[in-house]
Amino acid sequence: MAKARRQPASLSGETFLSGSRRRSLPHEFVLEALAPLSPWTRPMFGCLAIYIEDRIVMILRDKAGTDDDNGVWIATTLAHHESLRQLFPRMRSVSVFGKAVTDWQVLPADEPDFEAAARRACQLILARDPRIGKVPRRKQAKRRV
């Protein structure tokens, strides 16, 4: 039996996160920039994942104590790293996964041009640039024995 999908959080509400705890949004300007595409959000890895339709496009991260990967994570593939790095020279692989190179790339929040770079990434998403965004793999249903 298919599991019902949770209703995505809306941009029109007071908060983008549902549930009893209300958290401040990291890098809220990103969601505002993507508003014309009606993004929806979901908690992921203690961060906030942003989806456009069925594609995950970004994760917003602002965690205390482990700030190396704070910023905007871009969902892309290895094939697009070089062309995106021409637009975002400070972009690098997310290090929290323990690999030297990952599909996920981060625009680090501690860089002086962070907000401008994040807004540029939003412009690419608004233009439906195929280098940004992935359709997540469906989770396998748990087998009950």
Secondary structure, DSSP 8 states (H G I E B T S, - for coil): ----------SSSS-SS-SS-----TTHHHHHHHGGG--EEEEETTEEEEEETTEEEEEEE--SS-GGG-EEEE---GGGHHHHHHH-TT-EE-STTS-SS-S-EEEETTSTTHHHHHHHHHHHHHTT-TTS-B-----------
